């Protein structure tokens, strides 16, 4: 239902992106499916505390970029 309800669905990595694209209803989805960050977001759970900090920095930066992108799309920047 999310593919019909939302305009944008963000995936955290390439595997999630592929899964979402496979789940999308053919031809009738209104949702654009994209990566949250250009390089994807790595899973920090197998690394150190520093890895969590790096992922947090990446997520914050990508979130800021999405806010700017969406503001530009809506003409509210």
N, C-alpha and C positions, 0 to 999 in steps of 0.2 A: 504494500500500500504506500510505502514511503516514496516510491518512484512516481506515484501520481499526486502525492500530497506536497512534495517539496520541489523547489527549483534547482537545488544544489545538494549533492551528497558527497562528502569528503572522505577519502580513504587515507589511512595512516601509512600504508606501505604498498608496494607493487602487488603482493599476494592478495591483500584486501581489495585493491582496485580491480584485479582480475576477477575475484569472486563477485564483486558488486556488478561488474559488467556482464558476467554470466547470468546473474539473477535478474537483471533488468528485463522488463517485458519488451519484446521486440516491437519497435515502431510506435508504441503508445506511451512511452515514458516522457514526462515533462522535465525530469531531473537530469541535470548535467552531472556526470560522475567524474571527479578529479582527485588528484593527490592533494593532501593537506599542505605538504611541503614539497618543493621541487625535487628533492632527493629522497623523499619518504622520511618517515620517522622510525629510527631503529628502536628495538625493544631493549630497554636498559636493564632488565631483570637479571641478565647473565653477567653483568659487569660490576664495576665498582661504584662507589658513591659519586665519584667524579663523572662516571657515565650518566648517572641520573641528572647531574647538573648540566651536562652537555645537551641532553635530550630536552630538559626544561628550557634552556636557552633557545634551542631550535624551535620548540613549540611556541614560545613567546614571540619569536621573530616571525614565524609563519602566521600566527594569529594576527599580529599587527599588519602584515601584508594583506591578509584576507579582509580585514576591516577597511583598509584603504581601497582595495580592489572593489569591494561591495559598495563603498561610498561613491566611488567613481561611476560604477554601473547605475547607481540610483541618482547620480547627479547631485550628491549632497556633500561633496568634499570642499 
